């Protein structure tokens, strides 16, 4: 199974990721996810900006994809807790995210994720998360 097929299988096992249209690919050995723009995701039509809940969910989905990839399992890690920091409005265009695993033990994983749109050095939102890994 190729990396792209494996990523597609992981995403297909996540109904909310599929509903949002999340995709993933490797860019220079770094896993990058994409949340395509949809009018359903707009939270503030005056700005306009994506809803913070959609951005937070996208970051959590990105973390889940990365953890499933690393553990080579289709079983979902259970979310213990996440903290999302919103740094600036997420405009109405495609949004990207990447992760960094801070620590992954047998049972608990700590992960950092960041989302951006135009420039990957200018994050829009950050996630710090702890997940209970499946047996």
N, C-alpha and C positions, 0 to 999 in steps of 0.2 A: 504494500500500500504506500503510495507517495505521501509526502508531507501535506500537499494540498487536499488529498482525499481524506487524510486523517483529521485535518482541521475541519473540513466540511462535516465529517461524521460527529465530531465533538459539538459543533454548533447546532447540527440537526437534533442532537439530544437535549438541547436547551430551547424549549418552546418560546420563551420571551425573547431570546436572542434572534430566533427565526422571525418572530413577529416584527421586531425592530429592523430586520434586514442586515444585521451585523455580519460582516465578513472579516476574514483574517488571512494574513499572508506573512511570509518571512521576507525581511529586507535586510540584507547583510547579516544574517543569522539572528536578527532581532524580530520578535513577533510583534506585528503591528495589526491592530484591529481598526475597522472603519464602521462608523455609524452614518449611513447615508441620510441626507436631509429629507424630511417628509413634513408636510404641513400639519400632520397629526401630532408632531412633537413640539410645536410652537407653544410656549407658555405665556409669553408676553408679546402680543401682536403689535404693540406700539413701538417697540424697539426695532425690529422684531428680534426675539431671542428664543432659543430652545428652552423647554421646561427643565428646571433643575433636577427634577425627579428622573427624567429621561437621561440626563447626563450622568447622574449618580448611578443609575441602573446600568448604563453602558460601561462605566468604570468597573462596577462589580462583575459584570459579565466578562469583561476583559481579564480580570483577575482569575475568575473561574476557568476560563479557557486556558490560561497559562498554567494553572495548577493541574488541570486535567492532562495537559500536554506533558508536563514534567513527570507526572506519576503514571502516564500511559494507562489511564483508566477512563471509562465512560461514566463512572459513578461520581456524582457531584460532591465536592467538599461542602460541608455545612458552614454557613456563615456564623461566626461567633460575634463579630462586631466590625463595623466599618465606620470610618469618619471621612467625610468628604468636605474639602475646602473649595469653595467657589471663588475664583480669583477675578474673573471678568465675565461679561456676558458671552454666551455661546451663540454666535450668529447663525443665520439660516443658511447653512452650507454643510458639507460633509465634515465630520469630526473624526479625529484619529486618536488612538491611545496606545500606550506601551506600558510594560510592567517591569518591575525589578523585584525579585524574590529576595527579601532581606534575610529570612531564615526559614528553612523547611526541615522540620523534624519528622519523626515517625507519625506523630499525631497532630501537631499544630504547625501551621505555616503563617508567616508574617510577610505581607506583600505590599508594595507601593505601586500605584498606577497613576499615570498622568495623561490628561487629554489636551489636545491642541487642534487648531484648525489650519491657519496659514503657515505658521513657523513653529517647528517642533521645540524651539528654545523658548517659546512663549506659552507656557501652559495656561489653560482656561480653568481647569479643575484638577484637584489632587485627591487621591484616595489612599488611606492607610487602612489595611484590613487584616483581620485574623480569621483563619479558617481551620475547622476541624477536618482533618484528612480522613478519607474512608479507609477501612481496613484492607 
